[in-house]
Amino acid sequence: MISSRQDFIKKHSNLFWYTPEQAKQSISDDLLVETTLNYGTLDDFRELRRIMTPKRLAKVFFSATGRKAGNYYPEIRNFFSLVLQPYA
């Protein structure tokens, strides 16, 4: 079971293929959530939710405005808006 943010990033390193290896441990929460929701699986989301807590995850997700909000695919934005709304 993954218990830390660093373990999650290491396990799902393929999601961050464009990030140099030495920079992966300093990935921001915004990028971590955005990439996981857009390209990860539902199980990846569940793991991230356990690590970050639902409230923190919702805060990061809903704080994305303007261009950052546009980085989410429309169907992803809609689905996770519904899923995370109770924690916002």
MDAnalysis code that builds the backbone (N, CA, C; Angstrom):
import MDAnalysis as mda
import numpy as np

u = mda.Universe.empty(264, n_residues=88, atom_resindex=np.repeat(np.arange(88), 3), trajectory=True)
u.add_TopologyAttr("name", ["N", "CA", "C"] * 88)
u.add_TopologyAttr("resid", np.arange(1, 89))
u.add_TopologyAttr("resname", ["MET", "ILE", "SER", "SER", "ARG", "GLN", "ASP", "PHE", "ILE", "LYS", "LYS", "HIS", "SER", "ASN", "LEU", "PHE", "TRP", "TYR", "THR", "PRO", "GLU", "GLN", "ALA", "LYS", "GLN", "SER", "ILE", "SER", "ASP", "ASP", "LEU", "LEU", "VAL", "GLU", "THR", "THR", "LEU", "ASN", "TYR", "GLY", "THR", "LEU", "ASP", "ASP", "PHE", "ARG", "GLU", "LEU", "ARG", "ARG", "ILE", "MET", "THR", "PRO", "LYS", "ARG", "LEU", "ALA", "LYS", "VAL", "PHE", "PHE", "SER", "ALA", "THR", "GLY", "ARG", "LYS", "ALA", "GLY", "ASN", "TYR", "TYR", "PRO", "GLU", "ILE", "ARG", "ASN", "PHE", "PHE", "SER", "LEU", "VAL", "LEU", "GLN", "PRO", "TYR", "ALA"])
u.atoms.positions = np.array([
    [0.842, -1.187, 0.000],
    [0.000, 0.000, 0.000],
    [0.889, 1.253, 0.000],
    [0.531, 2.194, -0.813],
    [1.279, 3.441, -0.910],
    [0.880, 4.342, 0.249],
    [1.882, 4.901, 0.915],
    [1.569, 5.697, 2.101],
    [2.068, 7.130, 2.018],
    [2.769, 7.475, 0.952],
    [3.262, 8.848, 0.862],
    [3.159, 9.366, -0.570],
    [3.222, 10.645, -0.664],
    [3.170, 11.342, -1.943],
    [4.323, 10.887, -2.843],
    [5.528, 10.786, -2.265],
    [6.702, 10.377, -3.019],
    [6.553, 8.953, -3.552],
    [5.983, 8.071, -2.738],
    [5.741, 6.693, -3.185],
    [4.745, 6.668, -4.340],
    [3.709, 7.504, -4.231],
    [2.704, 7.575, -5.290],
    [3.347, 8.027, -6.598],
    [4.144, 9.073, -6.538],
    [4.802, 9.591, -7.744],
    [5.745, 8.550, -8.328],
    [6.464, 7.875, -7.461],
    [7.403, 6.846, -7.923],
    [6.649, 5.704, -8.605],
    [5.563, 5.243, -7.987],
    [4.782, 4.141, -8.560],
    [4.153, 4.532, -9.895],
    [3.704, 5.784, -9.991],
    [3.009, 6.250, -11.193],
    [3.900, 7.169, -12.030],
    [5.158, 6.893, -12.018],
    [6.153, 7.708, -12.728],
    [5.815, 7.863, -14.212],
    [5.189, 6.845, -14.793],
    [4.834, 6.910, -16.210],
    [3.854, 8.036, -16.521],
    [3.043, 8.448, -15.542],
    [2.113, 9.562, -15.771],
    [2.868, 10.874, -15.967],
    [4.063, 10.940, -15.417],
    [4.868, 12.167, -15.463],
    [6.088, 11.970, -16.359],
    [5.903, 11.287, -17.469],
    [6.993, 10.928, -18.370],
    [7.762, 12.143, -18.867],
    [7.114, 13.284, -18.965],
    [7.728, 14.492, -19.508],
    [8.520, 15.267, -18.451],
    [8.460, 14.854, -17.203],
    [9.155, 15.526, -16.111],
    [10.481, 14.817, -15.870],
    [11.590, 15.568, -15.850],
    [12.881, 14.938, -15.575],
    [12.850, 14.192, -14.241],
    [13.546, 13.079, -14.181],
    [13.529, 12.208, -12.999],
    [13.860, 12.972, -11.717],
    [14.852, 13.845, -11.755],
    [15.264, 14.572, -10.552],
    [14.232, 15.616, -10.112],
    [13.307, 15.977, -10.982],
    [12.297, 16.983, -10.650],
    [10.967, 16.366, -10.205],
    [10.824, 15.062, -10.310],
    [9.539, 14.428, -10.009],
    [9.131, 14.566, -8.554],
    [10.065, 14.573, -7.637],
    [9.701, 14.672, -6.224],
    [9.254, 16.077, -5.828],
    [9.456, 17.042, -6.699],
    [9.021, 18.408, -6.389],
    [7.799, 18.827, -7.215],
    [7.078, 17.852, -7.728],
    [5.856, 18.131, -8.486],
    [4.838, 18.784, -7.552],
    [4.205, 19.839, -8.038],
    [3.219, 20.559, -7.224],
    [1.944, 19.735, -7.065],
    [1.167, 20.079, -6.036],
    [-0.125, 19.415, -5.837],
    [-1.033, 19.626, -7.041],
    [-0.987, 20.836, -7.613],
    [-1.819, 21.135, -8.786],
    [-1.529, 20.169, -9.928],
    [-0.248, 19.994, -10.224],
    [0.141, 19.104, -11.322],
    [-0.144, 17.651, -10.980],
    [0.080, 17.273, -9.749],
    [-0.167, 15.903, -9.312],
    [-1.644, 15.540, -9.495],
    [-2.525, 16.400, -9.038],
    [-3.967, 16.142, -9.145],
    [-4.405, 16.179, -10.604],
    [-4.009, 17.206, -11.327],
    [-4.414, 17.351, -12.725],
    [-3.996, 16.143, -13.560],
    [-2.755, 15.743, -13.440],
    [-2.245, 14.630, -14.242],
    [-2.905, 13.313, -13.854],
    [-3.073, 13.087, -12.566],
    [-3.690, 11.842, -12.111],
    [-5.133, 11.751, -12.571],
    [-5.879, 12.835, -12.453],
    [-7.290, 12.790, -12.856],
    [-7.435, 12.678, -14.371],
    [-6.616, 13.391, -15.119],
    [-6.711, 13.358, -16.579],
    [-6.230, 12.043, -17.185],
    [-5.152, 11.480, -16.661],
    [-4.503, 10.349, -17.330],
    [-4.455, 9.060, -16.511],
    [-4.742, 9.150, -15.226],
    [-4.695, 7.961, -14.390],
    [-5.993, 7.180, -14.436],
    [-6.000, 6.097, -13.699],
    [-7.193, 5.261, -13.609],
    [-7.997, 5.657, -12.367],
    [-9.160, 5.085, -12.240],
    [-9.975, 5.337, -11.055],
    [-9.264, 4.817, -9.802],
    [-8.545, 3.716, -9.930],
    [-7.763, 3.203, -8.802],
    [-6.640, 4.172, -8.427],
    [-6.038, 4.828, -9.419],
    [-5.013, 5.839, -9.138],
    [-5.626, 6.988, -8.339],
    [-6.830, 7.403, -8.734],
    [-7.540, 8.458, -8.006],
    [-7.791, 8.037, -6.559],
    [-8.221, 6.804, -6.366],
    [-8.492, 6.312, -5.008],
    [-7.228, 6.325, -4.148],
    [-6.101, 5.929, -4.740],
    [-4.833, 5.965, -4.008],
    [-4.466, 7.396, -3.643],
    [-4.613, 8.297, -4.592],
    [-4.290, 9.702, -4.350],
    [-5.200, 10.286, -3.277],
    [-6.447, 9.923, -3.313],
    [-7.411, 10.399, -2.312],
    [-7.021, 9.939, -0.905],
    [-6.537, 8.701, -0.787],
    [-6.080, 8.201, 0.516],
    [-4.862, 8.980, 1.016],
    [-3.985, 9.324, 0.121],
    [-2.756, 10.021, 0.499],
    [-3.018, 11.491, 0.823],
    [-3.796, 12.157, -0.017],
    [-4.014, 13.607, 0.136],
    [-5.192, 13.954, 1.031],
    [-6.072, 13.063, 1.281],
    [-7.364, 13.234, 1.941],
    [-8.351, 13.878, 0.961],
    [-9.612, 13.498, 1.047],
    [-10.606, 14.036, 0.119],
    [-10.729, 15.563, 0.179],
    [-10.634, 16.147, 1.378],
    [-10.762, 17.612, 1.498],
    [-9.634, 18.339, 0.771],
    [-8.408, 17.860, 0.956],
    [-7.254, 18.496, 0.303],
    [-7.346, 18.326, -1.209],
    [-7.729, 17.154, -1.656],
    [-7.879, 16.887, -3.077],
    [-8.932, 17.807, -3.691],
    [-10.073, 17.949, -3.012],
    [-11.135, 18.838, -3.495],
    [-10.656, 20.284, -3.530],
    [-9.909, 20.697, -2.519],
    [-9.401, 22.070, -2.480],
    [-8.489, 22.352, -3.674],
    [-7.587, 21.435, -3.961],
    [-6.687, 21.603, -5.106],
    [-7.485, 21.607, -6.405],
    [-8.407, 20.672, -6.551],
    [-9.200, 20.558, -7.771],
    [-10.032, 21.814, -8.024],
    [-10.763, 22.269, -7.015],
    [-11.647, 23.414, -7.202],
    [-10.922, 24.752, -7.219],
    [-9.675, 24.781, -6.792],
    [-8.915, 26.035, -6.837],
    [-8.361, 26.310, -8.231],
    [-8.430, 25.328, -9.109],
    [-7.966, 25.521, -10.487],
    [-8.977, 26.393, -11.224],
    [-8.537, 27.567, -11.610],
    [-9.407, 28.492, -12.339],
    [-8.712, 28.932, -13.619],
    [-9.476, 29.534, -14.492],
    [-8.912, 30.057, -15.724],
    [-8.224, 28.988, -16.552],
    [-6.992, 29.266, -16.917],
    [-6.249, 28.358, -17.781],
    [-5.994, 27.006, -17.109],
    [-5.734, 27.022, -15.788],
    [-5.495, 25.762, -15.078],
    [-6.734, 24.870, -15.119],
    [-7.900, 25.460, -14.997],
    [-9.136, 24.677, -15.068],
    [-9.315, 24.113, -16.472],
    [-8.866, 24.850, -17.461],
    [-8.955, 24.400, -18.847],
    [-8.029, 23.241, -19.166],
    [-7.085, 22.951, -18.277],
    [-6.186, 21.815, -18.485],
    [-6.876, 20.481, -18.255],
    [-7.997, 20.502, -17.542],
    [-8.752, 19.268, -17.318],
    [-9.628, 19.013, -18.537],
    [-9.703, 17.755, -18.951],
    [-10.628, 17.421, -20.020],
    [-12.048, 17.714, -19.514],
    [-12.944, 18.199, -20.382],
    [-14.294, 18.579, -19.936],
    [-15.035, 17.461, -19.192],
    [-14.928, 16.228, -19.707],
    [-15.650, 15.144, -19.032],
    [-15.022, 14.805, -17.681],
    [-13.716, 14.984, -17.566],
    [-13.015, 14.762, -16.297],
    [-13.431, 15.844, -15.303],
    [-13.443, 17.084, -15.748],
    [-13.844, 18.209, -14.898],
    [-15.269, 17.988, -14.373],
    [-16.172, 17.583, -15.258],
    [-17.561, 17.356, -14.855],
    [-17.665, 16.204, -13.856],
    [-17.052, 15.072, -14.167],
    [-17.148, 13.890, -13.304],
    [-16.590, 14.171, -11.913],
    [-15.369, 14.714, -11.848],
    [-14.762, 14.918, -10.544],
    [-15.366, 16.108, -9.795],
    [-16.012, 17.014, -10.497],
    [-16.773, 18.068, -9.801],
    [-17.894, 17.431, -8.996],
    [-18.540, 16.432, -9.567],
    [-19.619, 15.730, -8.879],
    [-19.082, 14.870, -7.731],
    [-17.980, 14.178, -7.984],
    [-17.404, 13.282, -6.980],
    [-16.845, 14.048, -5.783],
    [-16.184, 15.174, -6.046],
    [-15.497, 15.911, -4.975],
    [-16.333, 17.002, -4.321],
    [-17.486, 17.320, -4.872],
    [-18.340, 18.388, -4.336],
    [-18.644, 18.239, -2.842],
    [-18.937, 17.050, -2.344],
    [-19.230, 16.917, -0.900],
    [-18.054, 17.316, 0.005],
    [-16.845, 17.327, -0.531],
    [-15.659, 17.626, 0.281],
    [-15.186, 19.073, 0.137],
    [-15.838, 19.814, -0.761],
    [-15.394, 21.192, -1.015],
    [-15.841, 22.144, 0.081],
])
